[in-house]
Amino acid sequence: MSFPPFSCGLPFTGRQAGNKLKWLLASGEIRQLLNGVYVAVETPDTLELRASAAALVIPAGAVACGETAAWLHGIDTTALGPSTVRVQWTREATEVVELCGLRVISPIATGVELAMQLPRPFALSAVDALLRSGKADRWAIRAASAEHEGRPGIRQASEILQYADRRAESPGESWLRLRLIDAGFGQPQLQFRVKGPSRDYRIDAAYPTPIDDRRLGLEYDSDLWHTRDRDQARDETRRTELAALGWHIIPVRRTDLWGSYPALELAVGAFLCIWPSLPRRW
């Protein structure tokens, strides 16, 4: 393959690019796919592209695993913005599938590894996303995790697989749920439906047991869909309507979930009349 392969929409390694790599990155002509693998910015992100990129850095006969396998299965493992996917592979996998000619551990085995290896909030959001994709079932992942008894990370995996839920529709909703559970408020009900006089509503995380005739709901407002003025006006109207139906809604942004101050736990605890478990675990 003659350089520059990016002109043909093919992935290539930094070694293939040589001393042109820094210039290509600085000029914005290429983007990083995997650690050490790049492609032209306009190249569509497809399974074929990802598999050919991984094949450049995974040895012949090896099996993609961990974060690399998650990436190939279409599962985001950080969801906090652009990040470099680590290259992970093994020669000891037993549950293997083939994706575009590349050997990859199965979605079920990937779920176990993510639950064991990733930091807790990312482990939950990644496993939630895997379940939501329909590529793996929670009970099948839990059964497969039994084979890892005694290995580092299996205690965390057991906890994550207990909480994992395909109804979480975004990483932020997964992180919010984990914060609520860690604080001792118990599992909220997800995608809770509220019937109104003219329309139905759906609340991301709800504690529907009435307290002084009011119920608590929490909604994760992503940066993508809830920052423009018209988005915020729509959200305010919706929450006013829910308030008329007896719901107190706490909107949660990404900045509310990451940081040391437990404002979220204190607000929820004040409504539920429960002192939260502090300090926060993450």
C-alpha positions in Angstrom: 0.0 0.0 0.0 1.5 3.3 -1.0 1.1 6.3 1.3 -1.1 8.3 1.7 -3.7 5.5 2.1 -6.1 8.1 3.7 -6.7 9.5 0.2 -8.4 6.2 -0.6 -10.5 6.1 2.6 -8.3 3.3 4.1 -7.1 3.2 7.7 -3.4 3.4 8.3 -1.0 3.3 11.2 1.2 6.1 12.5 4.2 4.2 11.4 2.9 4.1 7.8 2.4 7.9 7.9 5.9 8.5 9.3 6.9 12.1 9.8 3.7 13.3 8.0 1.5 12.2 10.9 1.7 15.3 13.0 1.1 17.6 10.0 -1.9 15.6 8.9 -3.4 15.7 12.4 -2.7 19.4 12.8 -4.3 20.2 9.4 -7.4 18.3 10.4 -7.2 15.9 7.4 -7.3 12.8 9.5 -8.8 11.4 12.7 -7.7 8.7 15.1 -9.8 5.5 15.1 -7.8 3.3 17.5 -4.6 4.0 19.4 -2.1 4.3 16.6 -4.6 4.0 13.7 -5.9 6.8 11.6 -8.3 7.6 8.7 -9.3 10.6 6.6 -11.9 12.7 8.5 -14.6 12.3 5.8 -14.5 8.5 5.8 -17.8 7.1 7.0 -17.7 5.2 10.2 -18.7 1.6 9.4 -18.1 -1.8 10.8 -16.0 -2.6 7.8 -13.8 0.4 8.5 -13.4 -0.5 12.2 -12.6 -4.1 11.5 -9.9 -3.2 8.9 -8.5 -0.6 11.4 -8.2 -3.2 14.2 -6.7 -5.7 11.8 -3.7 -3.4 11.3 -2.7 -3.6 15.0 -4.1 -7.0 16.2 -1.7 -9.9 15.5 -2.8 -12.7 13.2 -4.7 -15.4 15.0 -5.4 -13.1 18.0 -8.9 -12.1 19.2 -10.0 -8.5 19.8 -11.3 -8.1 23.3 -12.1 -5.5 26.0 -12.6 -1.9 24.8 -11.6 -2.9 21.2 -14.3 -5.6 21.1 -16.8 -3.1 22.5 -15.9 -0.6 19.8 -16.3 -3.2 17.1 -19.7 -4.2 18.5 -20.7 -0.5 18.4 -20.6 0.2 22.2 -19.2 3.4 23.5 -17.1 2.9 26.6 -16.5 6.5 27.8 -19.2 8.7 26.2 -17.5 11.9 27.6 -16.3 13.1 24.2 -13.7 12.1 21.7 -11.3 9.5 23.1 -8.8 7.0 21.9 -9.9 3.4 21.9 -7.3 1.1 23.5 -6.1 -1.8 21.4 -6.8 -5.0 23.4 -6.5 -8.6 22.2 -6.0 -12.0 23.6 -5.2 -15.5 22.4 -7.2 -17.3 25.1 -10.8 -16.4 24.2 -13.3 -19.2 24.0 -16.5 -17.3 22.9 -15.5 -15.8 19.5 -17.5 -14.3 16.7 -16.2 -13.1 13.3 -16.8 -9.5 12.2 -15.8 -8.7 8.6 -13.1 -11.3 8.8 -11.8 -10.2 12.2 -12.0 -12.5 15.2 -13.7 -10.8 18.2 -14.9 -12.0 21.6 -18.7 -12.4 21.6 -21.0 -9.6 22.9 -21.8 -11.7 26.0 -18.1 -12.1 26.8 -17.5 -8.4 26.0 -20.2 -7.5 28.5 -18.4 -9.4 31.3 -15.1 -7.8 30.5 -16.5 -4.3 30.4 -18.3 -4.9 33.8 -15.0 -6.1 35.3 -12.5 -3.7 33.8 -14.0 -0.2 33.3 -14.5 2.4 36.0 -17.9 1.8 37.7 -19.9 4.6 35.9 -18.5 3.7 32.5 -19.0 0.0 33.2 -22.7 0.5 33.8 -23.3 2.8 30.9 -21.4 0.5 28.5 -23.3 -2.6 29.7 -26.6 -0.7 29.5 -25.7 0.2 25.9 -24.9 -3.4 25.1 -28.2 -4.6 26.5 -30.0 -1.8 24.6 -28.4 -2.8 21.4 -30.0 -6.2 21.7 -26.7 -8.0 21.1 -26.6 -9.5 24.6 -29.0 -10.4 27.4 -28.4 -9.4 31.0 -29.1 -12.9 32.3 -26.7 -14.5 29.7 -24.0 -12.0 30.8 -24.5 -12.8 34.4 -24.3 -16.5 33.7 -21.1 -16.1 31.8 -19.6 -14.0 34.6 -19.8 -17.1 36.9 -16.8 -18.5 35.0 -14.7 -15.6 36.2 -15.2 -16.2 39.9 -12.2 -15.1 41.9 -10.7 -12.9 39.2 -9.9 -9.2 39.8 -12.9 -7.1 39.0 -15.6 -9.8 39.4 -17.0 -8.2 42.5 -17.6 -5.0 40.6 -19.0 -6.9 37.7 -21.6 -8.7 39.9 -22.7 -5.3 41.2 -22.9 -3.7 37.7 -24.8 -6.7 36.2 -27.3 -6.5 39.1 -28.0 -2.8 38.2 -27.7 -3.0 34.4 -30.9 -2.1 32.5 -31.6 -1.9 28.8 -34.2 0.9 29.3 -31.5 3.5 30.0 -31.4 5.5 26.8 -28.1 7.3 27.2 -24.9 7.1 29.2 -26.1 10.1 31.3 -29.1 8.2 32.4 -26.9 5.3 33.5 -24.6 7.5 35.5 -27.6 9.2 37.1 -29.1 5.9 38.2 -25.7 4.8 39.7 -25.5 8.0 41.7 -29.0 7.4 43.1 -28.2 3.8 44.0 -24.9 4.7 45.6 -26.6 7.4 47.7 -28.9 4.8 49.2 -32.2 5.8 47.5 -32.7 2.5 45.8 -33.3 1.6 42.2 -35.5 4.2 40.5 -38.2 3.1 38.0 -36.9 3.8 34.5 -38.9 5.4 31.6 -41.8 5.8 33.9 -45.0 6.7 32.1 -47.3 9.4 33.4 -50.8 9.8 31.9 -51.9 13.4 31.4 -55.2 14.8 30.2 -54.0 15.4 26.7 -50.8 13.5 26.4 -48.6 10.9 28.1 -45.2 11.7 29.6 -42.1 9.5 30.2 -39.7 10.3 33.0 -36.1 9.0 32.9 -35.9 8.0 36.6 -38.9 8.0 38.9 -39.7 7.4 42.6 -43.5 7.2 42.2 -44.4 6.6 45.8 -46.2 9.8 46.9 -44.7 12.0 49.6 -47.2 14.7 50.7 -49.1 14.0 47.5 -46.0 14.7 45.4 -43.9 12.2 43.4 -40.3 12.6 42.4 -38.8 12.3 38.9 -35.4 13.0 37.6 -34.5 13.7 34.0 -31.1 13.8 32.4 -30.7 16.8 30.1 -27.9 16.1 27.6 -25.8 18.9 26.1 -27.0 17.9 22.7 -30.7 18.2 23.1 -31.3 20.6 26.1 -29.0 23.7 25.6 -30.8 25.9 23.1 -33.3 28.4 24.2 -36.2 26.7 22.5 -35.1 23.4 24.1 -35.1 24.9 27.5 -38.5 26.6 27.0 -39.9 23.2 25.9 -38.5 21.5 29.0 -39.9 24.2 31.3 -43.3 23.8 29.8 -43.2 20.1 30.1 -42.1 20.3 33.8 -44.9 22.8 34.6 -47.4 20.3 33.1 -45.9 17.5 35.2 -46.0 19.6 38.3 -49.8 20.0 37.7 -50.0 16.2 37.7 -48.3 16.0 41.1 -44.7 15.5 40.0 -41.6 17.3 41.2 -39.0 17.0 38.5 -35.3 17.5 39.1 -33.4 18.2 35.9 -29.8 16.9 35.8 -27.0 18.0 33.6 -23.7 16.3 32.9 -21.9 18.8 35.2 -24.2 17.7 38.0 -23.0 14.2 37.7 -19.2 14.8 37.6 -17.6 16.7 40.5 -17.2 16.4 44.2 -20.1 18.4 45.6 -23.2 16.2 46.4 -25.9 18.7 45.4 -27.8 16.0 43.5 -27.9 13.6 46.5 -28.9 16.4 48.9 -31.8 17.6 46.7 -33.1 14.0 46.2 -32.6 13.2 49.9 -34.5 16.4 50.9 -37.5 15.3 48.9 -37.5 11.7 49.9 -36.7 12.5 53.5 -33.7 10.2 53.4 -30.2 11.3 54.4 -27.9 10.2 51.5 -25.0 8.0 51.9 -21.9 10.2 51.6 -19.2 10.8 50.6 -19.8 10.0 47.0 -18.1 6.9 45.5 -17.2 8.7 42.3 
